[in-house]
Amino acid sequence: MFTTGALAAAPAQAATKPTITAKGGYLMNGATGKTLFTKSADTKRLTASTTKIMTAKVVLTQSNLNLDAKVTIKKEVSDYIVSRGASSARLIVGDKVTVRQLLYGLMLPSGCDAAMALADKFGTGSTVKARTKNFIAKMNKKAEQLGMENTHFDSFDGISNGSNYSTPRDLTKLARSAMKHSTFKTVVKTKSYTAKTITKTGATRTMAPWTNTNTLLGWNGTLGIKTGSGAEAKYCLVFAATKNGESVIGTVLTASNATNRTSDVKKLINYGYAAIS
């Protein structure tokens, strides 16, 4: 004899765990923090520009933060971008840019120039080198506070100097924490942003629009968060999505190409919704 309750609990009702091509992946229930999916979730890997989530997190947790404070773009920033062949928000030396604008330049076009300008502004020390080094130390302190046990940063932008790594689980912890900041959440879900900066002469410069590198925005409730790519890191994405009151946050690291990265994330978001409901 079957009881009526037995049929309702049949395993066929459970969401089928997806197979992803990325070497590492992690998914959690955004509301509860409960783990929904793991694949080599605690294996240390290069993080590429997903590192910039921590750059933003450290900035947004500064005491007495003024998002409208102006930062003058230094020649050192331009020199750094050129020397590293880094992704850029095309900031211009001598322009005054607000902290808020720098956060958009950091997270949308993945500007390493914006990252350095923020690290220089919010680090302490007597030189640019000292200040940016101090800022990286703040990033590592914050990682420790968040319980990111398998994470170490050696750069403010993800261009590794040999010791910049994290895991899918740790980056998802960071993402969940960062998404509690309303400014961060607003920035990362923005598809395009046009900054008006102040030039050396005091004129207003309208920058070319910054377009978000995250092409998944808006798909099935996707709210962010940050892409990353590099010769060694391959393709990464830290993501968050909310639909019908259900929230998922996750990370894929070391996908072989952008197409596979997108496919992996879509699978995880769909699975997450099904697993929660």
C-alpha positions as CSV (number, residue, x, y, z in Angstrom):
1,M,0.0,0.0,0.0
2,F,1.3,3.5,-0.9
3,T,0.6,6.3,1.4
4,T,-0.4,9.5,-0.3
5,G,2.6,11.3,1.1
6,A,5.1,8.8,-0.4
7,L,4.3,9.8,-4.0
8,A,4.8,13.5,-3.3
9,A,8.3,12.8,-2.0
10,A,9.3,10.8,-5.0
11,P,12.9,11.5,-6.1
12,A,11.7,12.4,-9.6
13,Q,10.5,15.7,-8.1
14,A,14.1,16.7,-7.2
15,A,16.0,19.1,-9.5
16,T,18.7,17.3,-11.5
17,K,22.2,18.5,-10.6
18,P,23.8,20.1,-13.7
19,T,27.1,19.2,-15.3
20,I,29.3,22.2,-15.9
21,T,32.4,22.5,-18.0
22,A,34.2,25.0,-15.8
23,K,36.9,23.4,-13.5
24,G,35.4,25.0,-10.4
25,G,31.9,26.0,-9.4
26,Y,29.8,26.8,-6.4
27,L,26.1,27.9,-5.8
28,M,24.3,28.9,-2.7
29,N,20.9,30.0,-1.7
30,G,21.3,33.8,-1.5
31,A,18.8,34.1,1.4
32,T,20.1,31.4,3.7
33,G,23.7,30.8,2.5
34,K,22.9,27.1,2.1
35,T,25.1,25.2,-0.4
36,L,23.2,24.1,-3.5
37,F,26.0,22.9,-5.8
38,T,29.7,22.3,-5.6
39,K,32.4,21.3,-8.1
40,S,36.0,21.6,-6.7
41,A,34.6,24.4,-4.6
42,D,37.6,24.7,-2.4
43,T,40.4,24.3,-5.0
44,K,42.5,27.5,-5.3
45,R,42.4,29.1,-8.7
46,L,43.3,32.4,-10.4
47,T,40.5,34.8,-10.1
48,A,41.3,37.4,-12.8
49,S,39.1,40.5,-12.6
50,T,36.6,38.9,-10.2
51,T,39.2,40.2,-7.7
52,K,37.7,43.6,-8.3
53,I,34.6,42.6,-6.2
54,M,37.0,42.8,-3.2
55,T,38.4,46.1,-4.4
56,A,34.9,47.5,-4.3
57,K,34.0,45.8,-1.0
58,V,37.0,47.4,0.7
59,V,36.2,50.9,-0.7
60,L,32.5,50.6,0.4
61,T,33.4,49.6,3.9
62,Q,35.6,52.6,4.6
63,S,34.4,54.7,7.5
64,N,32.9,58.1,6.6
65,L,32.9,57.2,2.9
66,N,32.0,60.1,0.6
67,L,31.0,58.6,-2.8
68,D,31.1,62.1,-4.3
69,A,34.7,62.8,-3.2
70,K,36.9,63.6,-6.3
71,V,40.0,61.7,-7.2
72,T,42.6,63.1,-9.6
73,I,43.9,60.6,-12.1
74,K,47.6,60.3,-11.8
75,K,50.2,59.6,-14.4
76,E,51.2,56.5,-12.5
77,V,47.8,55.0,-13.3
78,S,48.2,55.6,-17.0
79,D,51.8,54.2,-16.9
80,Y,50.5,51.1,-15.1
81,I,47.8,50.4,-17.6
82,V,50.2,50.7,-20.5
83,S,52.9,48.6,-18.9
84,R,50.5,45.7,-18.1
85,G,48.3,45.9,-21.2
86,A,45.4,46.0,-18.8
87,S,41.7,46.5,-19.3
88,S,40.8,50.1,-18.9
89,A,38.0,52.6,-18.3
90,R,40.0,55.0,-20.5
91,L,40.5,57.4,-17.6
92,I,42.5,60.5,-18.5
93,V,45.4,61.8,-16.5
94,G,44.5,65.1,-14.7
95,D,40.8,64.5,-14.7
96,K,38.9,64.6,-11.5
97,V,36.6,61.5,-11.1
98,T,34.3,60.8,-8.2
99,V,34.6,57.6,-6.1
100,R,31.2,56.6,-7.3
101,Q,32.2,57.0,-10.9
102,L,35.4,55.0,-10.2
103,L,33.3,52.1,-8.9
104,Y,31.3,52.1,-12.2
105,G,34.6,52.2,-14.1
106,L,35.9,49.4,-12.0
107,M,32.9,47.0,-12.3
108,L,31.5,47.7,-15.8
109,P,34.3,47.9,-18.3
110,S,36.6,46.2,-15.6
111,G,38.9,49.2,-15.5
112,C,42.3,48.4,-13.9
113,D,42.9,52.1,-14.0
114,A,39.8,52.7,-11.8
115,A,41.1,49.9,-9.5
116,M,44.5,51.5,-9.1
117,A,43.0,55.0,-8.5
118,L,40.7,53.6,-5.8
119,A,43.6,51.6,-4.2
120,D,45.8,54.7,-4.2
121,K,42.9,56.8,-2.7
122,F,42.0,54.4,0.1
123,G,45.4,52.9,0.9
124,T,47.7,54.7,3.4
125,G,51.4,55.6,2.8
126,S,53.6,58.3,1.4
127,T,53.9,57.0,-2.2
128,V,51.5,55.4,-4.7
129,K,53.4,52.1,-4.3
130,A,53.0,52.2,-0.6
131,R,49.3,53.1,-0.7
132,T,48.4,50.5,-3.2
133,K,50.3,47.9,-1.2
134,N,48.5,48.9,1.9
135,F,45.2,48.7,0.1
136,I,45.9,45.1,-1.0
137,A,46.7,44.3,2.7
138,K,43.2,45.6,3.5
139,M,41.8,43.3,0.9
140,N,43.4,40.3,2.6
141,K,42.3,41.5,6.0
142,K,38.7,41.7,4.7
143,A,39.0,38.2,3.2
144,E,40.1,36.9,6.6
145,Q,37.1,38.6,8.3
146,L,34.7,37.1,5.8
147,G,36.1,33.6,6.4
148,M,37.6,33.3,3.0
149,E,40.1,30.6,4.1
150,N,41.5,29.7,0.7
151,T,42.0,33.2,-0.7
152,H,45.0,35.6,-1.1
153,F,45.2,38.8,-3.0
154,D,48.4,40.3,-4.3
155,S,46.8,42.8,-6.6
156,F,44.0,45.4,-6.6
157,D,42.7,44.3,-10.0
158,G,43.4,40.5,-10.5
159,I,46.5,40.9,-12.6
160,S,48.4,38.3,-10.5
161,N,51.9,38.9,-9.3
162,G,52.2,35.1,-8.5
163,S,50.0,34.8,-5.5
164,N,46.5,36.0,-6.3
165,Y,44.0,33.2,-5.8
166,S,40.6,32.2,-4.4
167,T,38.0,29.5,-4.7
168,P,34.4,29.3,-6.0
169,R,33.1,29.0,-2.4
170,D,35.2,31.9,-1.1
171,L,34.2,34.2,-3.9
172,T,30.6,33.4,-3.4
173,K,30.9,34.3,0.3
174,L,32.4,37.6,-0.8
175,A,29.7,38.2,-3.4
176,R,26.9,37.6,-0.8
177,S,28.5,40.1,1.5
178,A,29.1,42.7,-1.2
179,M,25.5,42.5,-2.5
180,K,24.3,43.7,0.9
181,H,25.7,47.2,0.0
182,S,23.0,49.1,-2.0
183,T,25.6,51.0,-3.9
184,F,27.4,47.8,-5.0
185,K,24.2,46.2,-6.0
186,T,23.2,49.3,-8.1
187,V,26.5,49.4,-9.8
188,V,26.8,45.8,-10.8
189,K,23.3,45.5,-12.3
190,T,23.9,48.6,-14.5
191,K,24.3,47.7,-18.2
192,S,25.8,51.1,-19.3
193,Y,27.0,54.2,-17.5
194,T,28.2,57.6,-18.8
195,A,30.5,59.5,-16.5
196,K,31.0,63.2,-16.6
197,T,34.5,64.1,-15.3
198,I,36.2,67.4,-14.6
199,T,39.2,68.2,-16.7
200,K,42.4,70.0,-15.6
201,T,40.9,73.3,-16.9
202,G,37.7,72.8,-14.9
203,A,35.6,71.9,-18.0
204,T,33.2,68.9,-18.0
205,R,34.3,65.9,-20.0
206,T,31.6,63.4,-21.0
207,M,33.3,60.1,-21.2
208,A,32.4,57.4,-23.8
209,P,29.8,55.1,-22.1
210,W,31.1,52.2,-20.0
211,T,29.4,49.0,-21.0
212,N,29.1,46.1,-18.5
213,T,31.2,43.1,-19.5
214,N,28.5,40.8,-18.0
215,T,26.2,39.9,-20.9
216,L,23.9,37.8,-18.7
217,L,22.5,40.9,-16.9
218,G,18.7,40.8,-17.0
219,W,18.6,37.2,-18.1
220,N,16.2,35.2,-15.8
221,G,16.7,37.7,-12.9
222,T,20.5,38.1,-13.2
223,L,21.6,41.1,-11.1
224,G,25.4,40.9,-11.6
225,I,28.2,40.5,-10.5
226,K,31.6,40.4,-12.2
227,T,33.3,38.7,-15.1
228,G,37.0,37.8,-15.3
229,S,39.3,36.4,-18.0
230,G,42.9,35.8,-18.5
231,A,45.4,33.6,-20.3
232,E,45.8,31.4,-17.3
233,A,42.6,32.1,-15.4
234,K,40.6,31.4,-18.5
235,Y,36.9,32.6,-18.1
236,C,35.3,33.3,-14.7
237,L,32.0,34.7,-13.5
238,V,30.7,35.5,-10.1
239,F,26.9,35.9,-10.4
240,A,23.7,36.7,-8.5
241,A,20.1,36.3,-9.6
242,T,16.7,36.7,-8.0
243,K,13.3,35.6,-9.4
244,N,10.0,35.1,-7.7
245,G,11.6,35.9,-4.3
246,E,14.2,33.1,-4.8
247,S,17.8,34.3,-4.7
248,V,21.0,32.4,-5.8
249,I,24.6,33.5,-5.8
250,G,27.5,31.6,-7.3
251,T,30.8,31.4,-9.0
252,V,32.4,29.5,-11.9
253,L,36.1,29.6,-12.3
254,T,38.4,28.4,-15.2
255,A,35.8,27.9,-18.0
256,S,37.5,27.2,-21.3
257,N,35.7,30.0,-23.2
258,A,33.1,32.7,-22.8
259,T,30.3,30.6,-24.4
260,N,30.9,27.7,-22.0
261,R,31.0,30.1,-19.0
262,T,27.6,31.6,-20.0
263,S,26.1,28.1,-20.5
264,D,27.5,26.9,-17.1
265,V,26.1,29.9,-15.2
266,K,22.6,29.6,-16.9
267,K,22.5,25.9,-15.9
268,L,23.4,26.8,-12.3
269,I,20.9,29.6,-12.0
270,N,18.1,27.4,-13.4
271,Y,19.1,24.6,-11.1
272,G,19.3,26.9,-8.1
273,Y,15.7,28.2,-8.6
274,A,14.4,24.6,-9.0
275,A,16.3,23.4,-6.0
276,I,14.9,26.2,-3.7
277,S,11.3,26.0,-4.9
